[in-house]
Amino acid sequence: MISDDLLSFSVGDLQQQLLEKQEELTNLRFQQALQQLEHSHRMPVTRREIARIKTLLREYELGRRELKEEE
């Protein structure tokens, strides 16, 4: 389920969020490799967040979801 806060972002904001989450996942992987990862549950959570953002961007691309109008 896609959260309401993601639905409120524009496409540009979603792309920025995607880059930030991918960078976060990379950092988590480095921490795991160096055995410095304190919160191992963050890796699957971050992967799911990336998947949600990618799904939402794809839905906008295919026209299955429309951008909400600013009020």
N, C-alpha and C positions, 0 to 999 in steps of 0.2 A: 504494500500500500504506500502510495506516495503522500508524504506529509504536506500539510497546507502551507508550511513555510517555503517548501520548494516550489509550490505552485504559484507563489506570489513573486518569484524571481523572473526577470526577463531572460531571454536566451543568452545574452551577453553575460549576465550575472551567473547563469548556470554553467557556462563555459569556464568562467573564472573559478567557480566553486569546484568544478571537475579538476582543473589544474592543481588547485590547492590540495584536494583530497588525494590525487595521485602522488603529489610530492610527500604528503603525510605518510602514505602507504610505503613509499620508497624509504623514508626515514625509519619507519617501524621495521622494515625488513633488514636494514643495516643494523639496527639495535638488536634484533633477534640474532643475527649472524655473529655479533660481537658479545652475545649473551648479556646484554645490558637492558633488555626489554623488561620493564616492571609490570606493565599491564598488557598481558598477552591477549586479552579479550578485545583490544582495540583493533587488531588486524582484521578479523572477520566483520566487525562493525563498519570499519572504513571501506572494506570491499563491497559491502552491501550498499553503503551510501553512494559509492561510485556507480554501481549498477543502477540504482534509482535515478541518478542524474542522467546517465546515458539513456535510460529508457525514456525519460521525459523529453530529452532532446530529440530522440528518434521519433517520438509521437508528434512533436511539433513539426519535424521535417516531413513526415508523411501526411500531415494535415488531420490526424486523428484527434488532436487536442488543439484548441485555439487559445491564443494568448488572452488573458483577461484584460479588459479595458480598465484604464485608470479612471477612478471616480473623482 
